[in-house]
Amino acid sequence: MAAMHPSVRDEFGAGLIVVQDAVRAGVISDRTKKADSMWELWLEFCPDHSMDPQFPNDDPVPCLQVFAQRYRDGRIAPSGRAVRSSTVEDAVRHVGQTYRSLGSPDIRLDAHGDIDFRLKRQSQSHQKVDPPPSRVKPIPVQVVNAIVVASYCAQPVDETLRAFADMICLAFFFLLRPGEYTIQKNNTPFRVRDTRLHIGGALLHPRTASVAQLNAVTSCSLIFTTQKNAVKGEIITHGRTGDAFTCPVAALVRRVYYLISRGYSDDTPLCAYQHNSDPTTTKFVNPAGVKEALRGGLIVYGADRVEIKPSEIEARSLRAGGATALLVANVDPNTIQLLGRWKSDAMLKYLHASANPNVQRFARSMFEAGAASFRPGLIVPMHAA
């Protein structure tokens, strides 16, 4: 840039700032801030260990390993406490990726472009002593039904309860992440414009439709825009369940009608509502409120009836519950993965094979289908055994 004419240099510099901002916008702001904080830790760590971060040693991996270990045991972790292996991997990844963003090689990689063997083994040793991952239990549809029915039967009418109930219902059937059906930091919840209502094969325009037409809707769709792991414009459609309350079609019709009838625009999140005591202020369904509603519904329904403790339920239990319901219904796992927009077999963590309807038939199926004969000399390979 030094050889550029001043006016050209200024224009180039302005353009470079725009490009850098665009690169940073490629991930959510929270992740960008986290990457920045990891880089700052690394810049503080290197001089104390005779390493220039701008000109890494011929072999920077040992220094990176010590950085990882001290982050692991909490000495340089922001929390001041020991952290899990995945958190350490994130910290090391942020350092390596920052080098790449500056036009330098990623110091985590070997000559073949793979993560250095030493870093891999260190991470594996951390994983071995990690405590078991905390997993939420899937919420059963009976509990969802109890919450929805109670909210629409409550007198006087409570718009807060109804908003939470409808979003809980939609999250269960559409396998939504909390950030897609509630308001939280840096998320992109579905809006009115992201919905479609159909009567048979005909598209219904809710702003001009009559109440009778809305009640006659036979299927509904959500259009994915910036949601995680979704292709822009991807559409997931559901028909009616046959139940007047616990039904994705009924829930979406109720939400859309509620917002349109109160003058909200198409850019309004579906989780918006007005509290009874203050109809001039817009509020939003949030993850903490969903967790409270689910745990309360579980207690009312009877936690012992489904063998789930309230403490095992979170807002993300709805995604797990919907996926498990599909599994119990014998829906193909590939289809479940498609509906849930999982890009890997991580979705299997949500498919609890211990769901009672499945478990009860395992032993009988094994007994009835387990008789087999083998050709003489056929043995089981050692690695299979």
Secondary structure, 3 states (H helix, E strand, C coil): CCCCCHHHHHHHHHHHHHHHHHHHCCCCHHHHHHHHHHHHHHHHHHHHCCCCCCCCCCCCHHHHHHHHHHHHCCCCCCCCCCCCHHHHHHHHHHHHHHHHHCCCCCCCECCCCCECHHHHHHHHHHHHHCCCCCCCCCCCHHHHHHHHHHHHHCCCCCHHHHHHHHHHHHHHHHCCCHHHHCCCCCCCCCEHHHEEEEECCEEECCCCCCHHHHHCCCEEEEECCCCCCCCCCCEEEEECCCCCCCCHHHHHHHHHHHHHHCCCCCCCECCEEEECCEEEEEEECCHHHHHHHHHHHHHHHCHHHHCCCHHHCCCCHHHHHHHHHHHHCCCCHHHHHHHHCCCCHHHHHHCCCCCHHHHHHHHHHHHHHCCCCCCCCCCCCCCCC
